[in-house]
Amino acid sequence: MAAGIQLPGNNETIDLQQQVARLQALLEASRQVHSTIREEEVLESVLRIAVRELEMAEIGIAHV
């Protein structure tokens, strides 16, 4: 391996993977919200995002 290049540890890799998954989910939710014109569908999408984020926060707290 080249000098100066460090691979993340196992826990760091999992953290990065979780962050990528969250960002992908938020991007998809953003696309859905912006492509939706019905207020009810936008609200449902926003609530799904909130629930997912709360679940991720719970998981993060549990691992501390």
N, CA, C and O of each residue as an XYZ file, in Angstrom:
256
protein
N       0.843     -1.176      0.000
C       0.000      0.000      0.000
C       0.887      1.237      0.000
O       1.946      1.226      0.627
N       0.489      2.288     -0.677
C       1.278      3.501     -0.774
C       1.366      4.191      0.583
O       0.455      4.104      1.406
N       2.478      4.874      0.793
C       2.671      5.594      2.063
C       1.628      6.692      2.205
O       1.271      7.353      1.229
N       1.147      6.881      3.421
C       0.190      7.952      3.690
C      -1.265      7.572      3.477
O      -2.152      8.346      3.836
N      -1.539      6.418      2.911
C      -2.922      5.987      2.690
C      -3.316      5.050      3.819
O      -2.656      4.041      4.066
N      -4.402      5.397      4.502
C      -4.876      4.566      5.603
C      -6.303      4.133      5.321
O      -7.148      4.942      4.938
N      -6.556      2.872      5.512
C      -7.917      2.366      5.380
C      -8.633      2.547      6.709
O      -8.016      2.420      7.766
N      -9.932      2.844      6.666
C     -10.657      2.997      7.926
C     -10.749      1.659      8.654
O     -10.734      0.595      8.035
N     -10.842      1.734      9.977
C     -11.044      0.533     10.784
C     -12.421     -0.033     10.518
O     -13.236      0.602      9.849
N     -12.687     -1.207     11.026
C     -13.959     -1.887     10.788
C     -15.152     -1.053     11.255
O     -16.143     -0.935     10.535
N     -15.063     -0.471     12.462
C     -16.162      0.340     12.978
C     -16.360      1.600     12.149
O     -17.491      2.028     11.916
N     -15.238      2.200     11.697
C     -15.330      3.402     10.871
C     -15.987      3.078      9.527
O     -16.768      3.873      9.004
N     -15.667      1.916      8.977
C     -16.260      1.507      7.704
C     -17.767      1.357      7.850
O     -18.519      1.783      6.974
N     -18.211      0.762      8.936
C     -19.643      0.590      9.179
C     -20.301      1.952      9.329
O     -21.376      2.185      8.776
N     -19.660      2.866     10.080
C     -20.200      4.210     10.243
C     -20.337      4.914      8.896
O     -21.353      5.554      8.623
N     -19.314      4.794      8.060
C     -19.361      5.420      6.739
C     -20.457      4.808      5.883
O     -21.159      5.522      5.168
N     -20.609      3.496      5.952
C     -21.660      2.828      5.190
C     -23.038      3.288      5.646
O     -23.934      3.476      4.824
N     -23.212      3.469      6.955
C     -24.488      3.944      7.481
C     -24.756      5.368      7.014
O     -25.887      5.702      6.661
N     -23.728      6.207      7.009
C     -23.891      7.583      6.551
C     -24.263      7.624      5.070
O     -25.132      8.397      4.667
N     -23.614      6.802      4.271
C     -23.919      6.742      2.837
C     -25.361      6.279      2.631
O     -26.084      6.845      1.811
N     -25.777      5.256      3.371
C     -27.148      4.749      3.246
C     -28.157      5.821      3.629
O     -29.188      5.967      2.973
N     -27.865      6.577      4.695
C     -28.777      7.644      5.118
C     -28.856      8.744      4.065
O     -29.940      9.242      3.760
N     -27.702      9.121      3.508
C     -27.697     10.160      2.485
C     -28.441      9.716      1.232
O     -29.160     10.504      0.619
N     -28.266      8.448      0.852
C     -28.997      7.925     -0.304
C     -30.499      7.937     -0.051
O     -31.277      8.278     -0.942
N     -30.909      7.569      1.154
C     -32.329      7.571      1.494
C     -32.889      8.984      1.488
O     -34.002      9.213      1.014
N     -32.119      9.934      2.014
C     -32.573     11.326      2.011
C     -32.651     11.889      0.593
O     -33.571     12.641      0.271
N     -31.697     11.529     -0.243
C     -31.732     11.972     -1.632
C     -32.963     11.421     -2.344
O     -33.651     12.152     -3.057
N     -33.239     10.144     -2.152
C     -34.419      9.537     -2.771
C     -35.696     10.190     -2.248
O     -36.617     10.463     -3.019
N     -35.752     10.439     -0.952
C     -36.930     11.098     -0.375
C     -37.095     12.500     -0.948
O     -38.212     12.928     -1.236
N     -35.995     13.208     -1.114
C     -36.041     14.546     -1.698
C     -36.588     14.499     -3.122
O     -37.404     15.333     -3.515
N     -36.130     13.521     -3.879
C     -36.646     13.358     -5.256
C     -38.152     13.101     -5.238
O     -38.899     13.667     -6.036
N     -38.587     12.243     -4.319
C     -40.009     11.929     -4.236
C     -40.825     13.155     -3.852
O     -41.886     13.407     -4.424
N     -40.322     13.920     -2.875
C     -41.045     15.113     -2.431
C     -41.153     16.122     -3.571
O     -42.212     16.714     -3.781
N     -40.069     16.316     -4.299
C     -40.082     17.315     -5.364
C     -40.858     16.867     -6.597
O     -41.220     17.691     -7.438
N     -41.109     15.586     -6.706
C     -41.885     15.107     -7.851
C     -43.363     14.944     -7.500
O     -44.162     14.540     -8.346
N     -43.725     15.252     -6.270
C     -45.087     15.055     -5.786
C     -45.810     16.383     -5.702
O     -45.255     17.373     -5.224
N     -47.041     16.401     -6.164
C     -47.813     17.634     -6.062
C     -48.933     17.523     -5.035
O     -49.513     18.532     -4.635
N     -49.233     16.321     -4.615
C     -50.288     16.153     -3.608
C     -49.710     16.355     -2.221
O     -48.730     15.711     -1.846
N     -50.317     17.244     -1.468
C     -49.852     17.590     -0.128
C     -49.784     16.365      0.790
O     -48.851     16.227      1.581
N     -50.770     15.487      0.679
C     -50.812     14.294      1.525
C     -49.607     13.390      1.271
O     -49.037     12.839      2.213
N     -49.220     13.235      0.013
C     -48.073     12.390     -0.315
C     -46.775     13.004      0.200
O     -45.890     12.287      0.666
N     -46.659     14.327      0.117
C     -45.469     15.000      0.636
C     -45.373     14.777      2.141
O     -44.299     14.463      2.654
N     -46.485     14.937      2.847
C     -46.496     14.740      4.292
C     -46.094     13.310      4.653
O     -45.317     13.099      5.585
N     -46.617     12.336      3.923
C     -46.267     10.939      4.180
C     -44.767     10.706      3.976
O     -44.136     10.004      4.767
N     -44.202     11.289      2.925
C     -42.766     11.141      2.663
C     -41.940     11.759      3.782
O     -40.958     11.169      4.233
N     -42.332     12.935      4.224
C     -41.611     13.611      5.290
C     -41.680     12.803      6.583
O     -40.688     12.689      7.303
N     -42.838     12.249      6.873
C     -42.978     11.439      8.082
C     -42.145     10.158      8.003
O     -41.565      9.735      9.003
N     -42.082      9.541      6.824
C     -41.237      8.347      6.652
C     -39.772      8.695      6.920
O     -39.053      7.929      7.562
N     -39.336      9.856      6.423
C     -37.955     10.295      6.649
C     -37.714     10.485      8.141
O     -36.700     10.034      8.674
N     -38.648     11.154      8.811
C     -38.499     11.414     10.249
C     -38.413     10.110     11.029
O     -37.571      9.979     11.918
N     -39.260      9.155     10.714
C     -39.245      7.863     11.410
C     -37.917      7.165     11.167
O     -37.315      6.641     12.105
N     -37.453      7.148      9.929
C     -36.185      6.486      9.594
C     -35.030      7.140     10.352
O     -34.168      6.446     10.891
N     -35.010      8.471     10.394
C     -33.938      9.173     11.096
C     -33.983      8.896     12.599
O     -32.939      8.736     13.232
N     -35.172      8.839     13.163
C     -35.290      8.528     14.586
C     -34.806      7.109     14.883
O     -34.153      6.863     15.897
N     -35.138      6.182     13.983
C     -34.677      4.792     14.157
C     -33.146      4.736     14.082
O     -32.515      4.021     14.860
N     -32.545      5.490     13.147
C     -31.091      5.514     13.016
C     -30.458      6.131     14.265
O     -29.410      5.674     14.720
N     -31.091      7.166     14.816
C     -30.566      7.788     16.028
C     -30.616      6.804     17.190
O     -29.688      6.747     17.997
N     -31.691      6.032     17.277
C     -31.806      5.014     18.332
C     -30.710      3.970     18.197
O     -30.114      3.555     19.191
N     -30.448      3.549     16.969
C     -29.397      2.558     16.730
C     -28.057      3.120     17.139
O     -27.249      2.432     17.763
N     -27.818      4.378     16.785
C     -26.553      5.017     17.148
C     -26.388      5.128     18.647
O     -25.288      4.920     19.159
N     -27.440      5.448     19.359
C     -27.389      5.554     20.810
C     -27.140      4.178     21.433
O     -26.400      4.057     22.410
N     -27.758      3.152     20.866
C     -27.617      1.795     21.405
C     -26.171      1.286     21.285
O     -25.722      0.484     22.104
N     -25.450      1.758     20.261
C     -24.081      1.296     20.056
C     -23.059      2.081     20.852
O     -21.876      1.743     20.833
N     -23.484      3.119     21.550
C     -22.552      3.947     22.327
C     -22.255      3.311     23.647
O     -21.490      3.861     24.439
